[in-house]
Structure formats: structure tokens, C-alpha cells
């Protein structure tokens, strides 16, 4: 539960060393990751979303985009 009373589903924190961590959340409340880390006096300097539901970035280069396939759109609708 965040300071403002917002209830969030559990998240998983995996320390990766050198001040980096991987955080897996089941839902993305408004700035949830930044707020969770701030509650522990740990500012977030960089944040990157690697997946949305069943979709992942795969080998898509940073800053690049592409159109979703029909199959990917269907997966998101499920």
C-alpha cells in the first residue's frame, strides 16, 4: 500500500548489482515503481518497460518502434 492509500498487487524486486534492480509488477498504477522505491529512499534514475502483458521488446533496438501484428493485438485484448 502506498502512502496515499493506493493498494497495489504484490511486486517482485530482483537486485542486479551496481544500483540496478529488476521490478516485476502485475499492474501499473500511476508511477507505481517510482513511488514504491521513493518510499524506501531509493530514487529511480532510469526506468525501462520491457514487457506489457504477453508482449516483450525482444531485440527491438532502444528508441525504435514497430506496428503490432494482428496476433499481438489479439493477445492484448484477451
C-alpha positions as CSV (number, residue, x, y, z in Angstrom):
1,X,0.0,0.0,0.0
2,X,1.4,3.4,-1.0
3,X,1.4,6.4,1.3
4,X,-1.8,7.9,-0.3
5,X,-3.7,4.6,0.5
6,X,-3.4,3.2,-3.1
7,X,-3.4,-0.6,-2.8
8,X,-1.2,-2.4,-5.3
9,X,-0.8,-6.0,-6.1
10,X,2.5,-7.6,-5.0
11,X,5.7,-6.7,-6.9
12,X,8.9,-8.7,-7.2
13,X,12.3,-6.9,-6.7
14,X,15.4,-8.6,-8.1
15,X,18.7,-6.8,-7.2
16,X,21.1,-7.0,-10.1
17,X,24.1,-5.2,-8.6
18,X,25.6,-1.8,-9.2
19,X,22.5,0.0,-8.1
20,X,20.3,-1.8,-10.6
21,X,17.2,-3.9,-9.9
22,X,14.5,-5.6,-11.9
23,X,11.0,-5.0,-10.7
24,X,8.1,-7.1,-11.9
25,X,4.6,-5.6,-11.3
26,X,1.2,-7.2,-12.1
27,X,-0.4,-3.8,-12.7
28,X,0.9,-0.4,-13.4
29,X,-0.6,2.1,-11.0
30,X,0.3,5.8,-11.6
31,X,4.1,5.9,-11.2
32,X,3.9,2.8,-9.0
33,X,7.6,1.8,-9.3
34,X,8.9,5.3,-8.7
35,X,6.6,5.7,-5.7
36,X,7.5,2.3,-4.3
37,X,11.2,3.0,-4.5
38,X,10.8,6.5,-3.1
39,X,9.1,5.0,-0.1
40,X,12.4,3.3,0.7
41,X,14.5,6.4,-0.1
42,X,15.7,4.9,-3.3
43,X,15.3,7.3,-6.2
44,X,14.7,5.9,-9.7
45,X,17.2,7.4,-12.2
46,X,16.2,5.3,-15.2
47,X,13.1,3.2,-15.9
48,X,12.5,0.9,-18.9
49,X,9.4,-1.1,-19.6
50,X,10.5,-4.5,-21.1
51,X,7.1,-6.1,-21.4
52,X,3.4,-5.4,-21.5
53,X,1.3,-8.4,-20.7
54,X,2.4,-11.2,-23.1
55,X,4.4,-8.8,-25.3
56,X,8.1,-8.2,-24.9
57,X,10.5,-5.8,-26.6
58,X,12.6,-8.8,-27.8
59,X,15.6,-7.5,-29.8
60,X,13.9,-4.2,-30.8
61,X,16.6,-1.5,-30.5
62,X,16.2,1.2,-27.9
63,X,14.2,4.1,-29.3
64,X,12.8,2.1,-32.3
65,X,9.1,1.3,-32.8
66,X,7.2,-1.1,-35.0
67,X,3.5,-1.8,-35.7
68,X,1.9,-4.6,-33.7
69,X,0.8,-7.7,-35.6
70,X,-2.8,-8.8,-35.7
71,X,-1.8,-11.7,-33.4
72,X,-0.2,-9.4,-30.9
73,X,-3.3,-7.1,-30.9
74,X,-5.4,-10.2,-30.1
75,X,-3.2,-11.2,-27.3
76,X,-3.6,-7.8,-25.7
77,X,-7.4,-7.9,-26.0
78,X,-7.6,-11.2,-24.1
